[in-house]
Amino acid sequence: MSHIYKHIELTGSSTESIEDAVAQAIERANQTIHDMRWFEVTETRGHIEHGRIGHWQVTIKVGFTLESH
């Protein structure tokens, strides 16, 4: 049996860390997307406020299995 995968791009943000930004994106996507299998970080950036890191923004590709009928 073969599988077909689809991938989407998400951007998560966090005031805590890069890892938390990724977790926020995946946890939110999990509410509507099923069978997520992998993620790949494609971009990391941050917002600077008053000379300090205000929050992180991390863009990821998430792959998931398409349902078969």
C-alpha angles and dihedrals in degrees: 000000000000128000132218118214131200126195132204134186122241134178119208127187135202139170089211110055150320090262091053091051089055091046091050092053094047095044092051093046090049088068091070108011120071132198096027107178111174145002135205124198107230103169138014124191139150143208119239121215121181092342094308136093107274097182143334125243117198124183117205138178111226122198123204137174118256113231117249120222 
